[in-house]
């Protein structure tokens, strides 16, 4: 009888905990790493994570620890699910502890500030491991719905298709259907930029601009994501799949989306600081909008919606002024 797959999930946020459940339900032995010992204690004693997924019972084959070395020991898959801007510092601590055969899996949807690197690039850079040992899980995966075992599909991406298939088998359950892809660039970029577009749609919703505006922002947001993706080597077809359109629609249409909710509060007139104060979890698009725009400028790609979000979120431009400027841009063919 073959030994069960071992997975370490680094981070006890809502998506990390939900994905740890998926892995456990698929038959893996899962260790969930918590930064705070008291969180690990609560998970082990109550089989719940009340801070992030209250009321959700966790599987028996999932346990928690605050000892990173213990979590990472002999892990076949090391799943990173922390805020993207904290990855470099955390991984520098964890890299010496990684099992020599482990596949590092990113659940993070962001682009690093300063370097404009995607998360898999940061992993390769810090952990000094080859691209074929780095994978990405992305798609329309709102944590609360996955934790409730509602049906969802996702993409598991790795440049080595055999590794993607191994990860696919490790997280395939009756309610969670993963598809493989070798276009890591496109899958990561789709996940990072959709947070920015989610902010834009949330702002529009907060301003009461209606469904025509929402449909237009989603579609043109997908167009600028695809433009940037093609400039950095992605397959444009990826953006019409789960990592692109699927994730974008879920983020832009659900009140469960942190980025959409954050944008809605801004659109209603709250300041950035007020919005941050009422937001309990990281809305990745708030920081990533700057790094996505930086990446676009490095490659000479126009991203007007992303630029507008940066103006509103970081430059303090009133949404009504930013909208007027966006709508008054020179007219172009749709395929521009």
N, C-alpha and C positions, 0 to 999 in steps of 0.2 A: 504493500500500500504506500503510495507516494505521500511525502510529508506535506502539510498544508502550506500554502504561500504565506509568507510573513510580510506584513506591511506596517510601516511606521508613518503616522500622520502627525506632522509637526504643526500644531496650532489647534486651538479648541473653539475657534469662531463658529458661526452657524454653518458655513459651507464645509469647513474642515470636518466638523462633527457629523454632518449629513453624509459626506463622502466616506468617512470612516464606517458609518452604518452600512453603506452600499457594499463596501469591501467585505465587511463582516457577514452580511447577508449572502454574499457570493461565495462564502466559505473560507475566507482568509482569516488568519490570526492577526488581529489588529491591536497595535499599541498607539494610544493617542497621547501625544506629548503636550503638557500644559505648562506654561511659564510659571504659574503660581501653584505651589503644592496643595493649597486648599481646594483648588478646582479639581485637581486629580483625585483628591480624597472624596469629594462629593460625587464625581462620576463613578468611582468604584463602589461607594457605599450605597448610592441611591439608584444607580443605572440611569441617571439623567444628567443633562447639562443645563441646569435651570437658568443660567445667565444668558444663554444664546438660543436654546431650543426647549423652552419650558414645556413640560407635559409630554415629551417624547421619550419613550422607553428605549434604552440602548441595548443592543444584542449582548448575549452572555460572552461571546468570543471577542469582545472589545473591552480592553482595560486601559487605564490611564496611568501616567507617571509624570513626574516633573524632572526626572533624570534623563537628559538627552542621550547619554551613552547607553542607558538601558533601552530606551525606545529604539535607537538606531541599530543595536546589535543584531547582526545576521538578517537584516531586513532585505527581502527581495525587491521591494519597492519602498522608496522614501518619498513621501508625499509632502510637498511644501505648500502650506496654506496660511500664509502670514501676509500682512500688508506689503505690497510690492516694493515700496520705498525702504522697507526694513530688511529686505532680502540679503543684500550684500553683507551687512554687519552680522546678521544671524548665521548665515551660511559660513562665514569665516570661522566662527566658533565650532560649527558642526562638521565641517569638511574633514578634519582629522578622525572623526568618529564614524564616518560612513563605511559601511561594509564594502569590501573590494568589488563585489559583484552587483551591488545595488543599482537599480534604475531610479534616477531622480525624476520625480513627476511634479510638474508645476500646475497648481490650480489657480495661480495668480494671474490677474488680468490687468496688466499695466506696462508702462514703459519707464525705465529708470530716468529720473531727473539728472541732468548733467551729461550723462553718457549717451542718452537716447537709445540704450540697449533694451532689447526684449528680455523677458525673464529667463528664457532658456540660454541666451547669450551670457547673462550674468552668472547663471549656474555653471556653465562651461568655464567661464573666466575665473571664478572664485574656487570652485571645487577641482579644477584642472582635470575634468573628465571629458571624453569625446562626445560628439553630438549624438551618436547612436546609443548612448546611455542616458539621454535626457528626453523625457516625454512630456506631453501637455494634455490635460483634459479640459475641454471647453464645450460650450453650447448653451442652449436655453435651460439652465439648471438653477432655478430659484430654490434656495436651500430649504425653506419651509415646506415646499411641495414635495421635494425629494425625501425629506425626513418623514413626511406623512405617507411615503411609499406610493405617491401618485405617479402615473406614467410619465417618463421623460426619456429623451434620447440625448446622446452626447457624442463628441468626437474625441478619440484618443489618437494623438498624433506623435509620430517619431520618424526620423529620417530612415531608421531601420524598421522595415515593415514587420519583421518577425518579432521585434520588441513590442511594437504596437499591438500585435495579435496576442502576445502574452498578457499585456495590460488589459486588453479587451476581455479576455477570459477571466481575469482577476476581479473585474467589476461588473460582470454581466449578471443581472438578476431579472426576475419576472417583471419588475417595474422600471428597470434602468437598462436601456438598450444602447450600448456604445458601438459606434462605427469607427473603422480605422482610416487614417489619412497619413500621407508622408509629407504633406505641405505644412511643416511646423511654422514657417514664417506667416503664411496666410491665416492659420488657425489662431496664432497668438495675436496677430494684428487685429483680426476681427473682434476678439475678446476685449482688447484694450480700447479700441476706438468706439465700440458700442457703448461704453460707459460715458464717453464724452457726448455722444448723440443722445443718450438717455438723459443727461443733464439738460440738453437743449430742448428735448421734448417735454421734460418736466417743467422747465421755465415757461414754455408755451402754454402748457396746461394750467400752470399757476396764474398766468395772465388771462386765461379764459379765451384762448384764440381758436378753439374748435378743432374738429377732426380733420378738416382739409389741411390745416397747418401741420398737424401731427403726421398725416400721411406724406406730406411733402418733405418734412424734415427727415423722416425715416428713409425715404427713397433717395433723397439727395445726400443724406449722411452715408448711405451705403455706396453711393457713387464716389464720394471723396475717399472712403476707406479703400475701395477697389483701386482708385488711382494711385494711392500711396503704396498699396500692396504690390501692384505691378512694377512700381519704380524700385522696390527693394527685393524683387525676385519671387513674389508669391504667384500662385496659380489663380487667375481671376475667377475660376469656377468655384473655388473654395468659398468665396463670399456669397454665393447663392445657396450655400448649404447651411448646416446646423451651426457652424462656427461663425458664420456671417449673418445672413438674414434671420436664421432661427433665434440666435441669441439677441440680436437687435430688436426683434419684435417682442420677445418676452420682457426685455428690459424696459422698452419704451411704452409698454401697455399695462404693466402690473404695478399695483400699489405696494407689492412686496419688494420691488427693486429699490435699493438704497439710493442709486444715482437719480432715478426718476423722482423719488420723494424729495431728495435734496434740491433738485432743480425746481420742483413745484413750490417749495418754501421760498426760494429766491424769487420766483415769478410772482408770488403773492406779496412781495415787498420786504421780506426779511433780509437783513444784512448777512454777509458771509459769516460773521462771528456768531450772530443769533442762530443761523442755520446749523453751524457746527455744534453749538451748545445743545440743540435738541436732537442731534443725531448720535445714536449710541454706537454705531458701527462705522467702519471705514467706507466712505464713498470714493472708490478708486479714481473716478473721473476727475475729482477736484484737483488732484495733483497731476494726474496723467495728461490732462488737457494741455498743460504746458510742454511736457516732454513729447507728446504726439506732434504738437505744432513744431517743436524744435526738429524732430525727425523729418517732418514734411519739408521744412525750409532747407535742411541739409541736402534734400534730394530735388529741390525746385518744384515741389508739388503744391498746388493751391488747395487749401482746405478752409473755405470761408465759414462753414458752420463751427468748426473747431476753433477758428480764430475769434468768432463771436462769443463762444463760451468762455475763452480765456479773457476777453475784454470784460465780460460781465463778472466772472468769478474773481479774477485777480487784479483787474484794472479799475474795478468799481463803476464801470459804465452802466447807467440805468438800462434795464432790459428793453424799455420802450424805444430808447435811442438806438440801441444795438440792432433791434429788429428793423427799424426804419432804414438803417445803413445796409443791412443784409438784403432787404427787399429792393433797394434802389441800385443794386449792382448792375452793371451793363448786361443787357440781354444776350444770351448765348444759345447755340444749338444744344439739345439735351445731351448729346454724346460728346460734348466738349471735354 
